[in-house]
């Protein structure tokens, strides 16, 4: 028959909590080879709670049983360990295994012995990692309860400290991981993962954001069983308790802990960026360290600030803030990726430029110009369809990219046929378009966009408001000019540039009265580059300023040498580009060239084309006046090809007009060029301005020009342009009074 105590002990075993609640108990392991110790200990503490939790007893009746138990069970709070079991020191040896083999450093060990004095208390505590030492005979229920309470309290505090230490380490690692997130949604998903990792829970939760005060909440990230709620309003969540927790966290701007349900952590400190994250914790919420949670939330808030900063920088780097479209950089990366992935049939790129935008901006102001660009951007996006990617690539230019090789670009025709509404008013907008098939592009995205601009340039040259397509010939031509400009820079430094001189003669007497200094380029292999190829490049690149100064100095030096040889009355005509005239240091460079060479200013004549002289009339009048004050002559080149104002021409006080060679060629022919030459000669006579005709190749032309009243001539009929040495010989042979000079 069973002892009455046995029935009580059996009843106590049946009264254990369900498995779901075991995690809320303190685990106490009894390791003893005496069965009565097991029964009496469990009986005396049946239905006992310590620090708000019941106890769960685990049993091992030998050191071997204990090893098996410790291999399976974790989170044991206290071990009641017998000293003497299989051997007289089995318990003491087991202590070392508990700490070093099973790595159970948090568990509290109370050593018990039924043989007082066998293991001296001080020695045991000193030599073994135990927390208390008791004789079994003195462990009454009250003393056992007191010993367990002290041990469990110590265990709980150690666990909190260790959890805090691990939590802080996790926060540091988690913060570093969160900083690698891209975008708010990615960051929010990382927050769920980091909270779950901090609390050793599965990633079950969601993150919601409130953009503005009073606005509805939106779920921006969800994991586990909440995955379906992502990108939905929080009100759509089925669980009202969870909705209430999150609403409280966002409203109170504080963490909310609900034991048995979960926690809502609040992140953020200013309106427009309030986030709250919910995770299920169950009864674990009772053990959460509020300070640790505050540290975690503070770190996440800092990470959130950094994510927003990265987002803003990303927007500044890749998006145009005015028209809210991708910018040039993003388009180039998109094109690079597309061209890298596709070898053929690679799509179409168009560059759209707003015609006369600078004038519109200047006339109506930047505010109106910005509104116009927004309207243009919206029209392009709407008109080109969903398959097109539109980007702003310049101040007044946009790019449209279609990935499909057979994209229909006809939508660009007539895209702005209808007026555009700008600030409540209708305006007709004209755009010019350049189109390039990406199959024709041999390089990366930058080259594709460059080719699009080349096509755009061709379209503008043809007619504003037109559409032009790119072809490889255009690219080769442009790249040829780029290479030529590169070689020109090297040629200037390598002394490949030189001057030739073409005489100017008096038609009536045949006397040489001057020479025009002309620039030439002979490459290192002896090839001659025509001036009409390299001089325009030098002007567009700005290189003409330094080249022009070199020409000015060499021509002045040659004029000074002519004077020393007795030809001081012979003028030196020097062509000056408009770019040089616009240089604020031009007059200083001119004065220095004259002074350094020692030439008389009366020997120097500056030539500038009619279109430039008349195009900047008032400025040129003032500049010509300062040049004349220095003692130099001024001639208008290519006269008759522009649109001169007679009153302006008189105010400029020029010395000579050069009749363009195009009119000279028509003299004696069916064209009207000869008549124009006659009109120019009559104009010069009325204004008292000396005339010089260039491009004279026949004696008949020279005679008719003289009859029209033209005083001077220049051309192959008299002499071709000559290098300096040949020019000096020619000048010596054709000096005034020589036989060779008479009878051209």
Order of alpha helices (4+ residues) and beta strands (2+ residues): alpha-alpha-beta-alpha-beta-beta-alpha-beta-alpha-beta-alpha-beta-alpha-alpha-beta-beta-alpha-beta-beta-beta-alpha-beta-beta-alpha-beta-alpha-alpha-beta-beta-beta-beta-beta-alpha-beta-alpha-beta-beta-beta-alpha-alpha-beta-alpha-alpha-beta-alpha-alpha-beta-alpha-beta-alpha-alpha-beta-alpha-beta-beta-alpha
